[in-house]
Amino acid sequence: MRYVHVEFEFPPAVRHPMHDFLDGGDGRRSELLTWRRLPDGTLATLFRVAAPREPYLDRLREVEAIERFETVPGEAPFYLKAYERLGGPTERFLDAFVDTEYLSVPPVVFRPAGRLSFGLIGPPDQLRDALAAVPNPIAVEIDRIGSYGGGRRLAGVRLTERQREALRAAHRVGYYEVPRTGSVDDVAASIGCSSSTAGAHLRKAEAALVDAFLG
């Protein structure tokens, strides 16, 4: 099965109000875990939300398209089930994938600045048509492509290519073995940089992965 991880950027004019809410503080994000379009056209969704609970719910109550919602008690991150009347940019975005064999690989991750990312599995020959059908002015970028091997994927984790290269090198030289058989110096030699630079790449990549895993 072919796996594609895609990043989208929604400009303010076509951004969902709750996506806009994520711009209001550091570390805010929401993850769409599962969803279903009901026969009456309503979209039923289950979210995991990493944002201040009461301000988020207060903003949600102001969104006219939200018909009802319920939550699991607790502070952030919390779980939210919502029912929304489809229409406008959200419906046009979903329609881009309706007539394809692509299946999404949850979670669909919403981050500040209108960024959204998720994985897809399906036939490669349908990818171009699906992405071409994404309505303007939503920007599209393919982040990863390859074979799908299952397992937990931390969709939405933003690593630079150099950070990814450092992680791969660290794994290759035994830096993550127990007991450790490789050093930061070995990673630096493998990717052609100083030890301090290699260490910085590893720390930043590890911090991003841990933050995503713990929410």
N, C-alpha and C positions, 0 to 999 in steps of 0.2 A: 504494500500500500504506500502510495506517495503522500508524504507529509509536507505541508507548507505552513510556515508561521508568518502571519501578515500583520503589519502595523498600519493603522489608519489615523489620520488627523482631521478632526472636525472643526472647521472655522466657527467662530461664535454665531454666525447667522444660521447655521444648521445644527447647532449643538443642543442636545437635550438639557433642560434646566437642571437636572440632577447631576449631569456630567459637569456642567458649569460650577456647581457647588463645590466640586473637588479642588477648585482653584483657591479656596478660602483658607488653606492652612497646609503646613508641611506634613508629608506622610499620608495624606488622604488618598484613598483608592477604593474602588468597589469591584467585586468579582461576580459576574453573572454565572451561576453554577449550572442552572438548567432553565429551560423555558419551553413554552408550548403556545402555538397560535390556536385559540379555541374556535369552534365553528362559527360563533357570532363575530369573529374578527378581533376579539380581545386578546391581548398578549399577557399570558400568565408567566411570571418570572420568580426565581428564587435568587437573592443576592446575599453575598457576604460583604458587609460594609465596614471599612476601616475609616471612620470619621466620627466626630462628636454626635452622639445618638440624638439628643433632643433637637439641636439645631437642624440636623439632617431631616428628621421627621417633620419638623415645623415647615421646612422648605417643601417637602414632599406633599404636604396638605395643600399647598398653594398651586400645585400643578393640576390644571383643569382636566387633563387626560387621564389622571390616576383615579380610577373608580373606587378602589378600596385597597387596603393593605393590612397586614398583620406582621408582628415581630415576635421573636423569641426574647424573653427578658434578659437583660444584661447590658453592660457597657460595650464600647467598641473593642474589637470587632463584634458586630452583631448580625443576626440573620433576618432577612426581610423577604416576605412574599407579597407581591404586588400584582394588581390587575390593571392594565392600561389599555385605553382605546387607541388603536393604531391610526396613523395618519401622518402626512408630511414626510420630512427627511428620514425618520426612523423606519417607516414602512417601506419607503423607496430603497433604503439601504438593505433591509432584509430581503426585498424582492430580487435583489441582484443574485441571490443564491438559491432561489426557489426552484428553478428548473434545471438544476445541476444535481449530480450524484454526490456532491461534497457533503461531508458530515463535519460539524464543528467538534473540536476537542476542547472541552471546558478546562479551565474557566476562561470566559471572555473578560479581559481586564480593562477597566476604565481608570485612567490616570489624569492628573491635571493637564491643562493646556489642550484639552480636547483629544487626548491620545487614547486609542483603543487598540487592543491586540488580541489575537486568538489564533489557534491552530486549526488547520483543515486537513482532512484526508479524503482522497478521491482521485479520479483519473486526470492526468496532467493535461490532456487535450481540452478539458473544460475550464481550466484555470484562467486562461487569457480572457475568455468570454465573460466569466463571472466577474473578474476584476474590472473589465471594461464597462460593465453594467453598473458599477458603483457610481452613484450620481455625483456630479460636480456640485460644489468645489471640494469634496472630500479627497484628501491626498492619500495615496496608496503606496506602500513600500513592502516588498517581500524581504523578510528578515532572515529566514532560514528555509531551506528546501532539502528534502532527503527522504529516506525510507522511514516509515513509522515503526517504532519498536516497542510501543506501549510504555507503561511506567508513568511515574509522576513527572509532569512537565511544569516548570514554573513560568507559565506564560506571562509576558509583560516585564520580565526582568531585563533591564537595559544595561548591557555590558558593551564596552568598546571592543573592537576586533583585537586590539592589543591585549586587553584584559582576558579575552577568550584564549588568545595564544599563550599567555602566561599560565592560565589554568591547565591547558592541555600539556604544556611543558612540565609543569609541576607534577601532574599525574604520571607523566611518562618517566620522570627521573626518580620517582619514589618519594617525593616530598610529602605525600599524603599517606604513605605506608605507616603501619604501626608494628614495630618501631620505625621511625623515619629513616629512610636510606638515601635521601637526596636533600640538598640544601638550597637556599635562595641563590647562592652563588652558582649552583648547577642550573637553576632556572634561567638566571641572567646569561650564562654562557650559551644556553640553548636558543634563546631568542635574541641574542646580540645586543645587550644593554648592560648598564651598571647594576650592581646588586641592590642599590637603594631604589632604583627605578623598578626593577623586578618586584621587590618587596611591596612597593606602593601599588603596582598593578594587582598583585595578589590580595592585598588588604581591601582594596576598593571592590574587587570582584566578590570576595568572600562576604563583605558587609552587605552588598546588594542581594546576594543569594540568601543569606540568613534573614534579612528583613522581609524578603518575599515569603520565605517559608513560615516565619512566625506571624506574618501579617502585621 
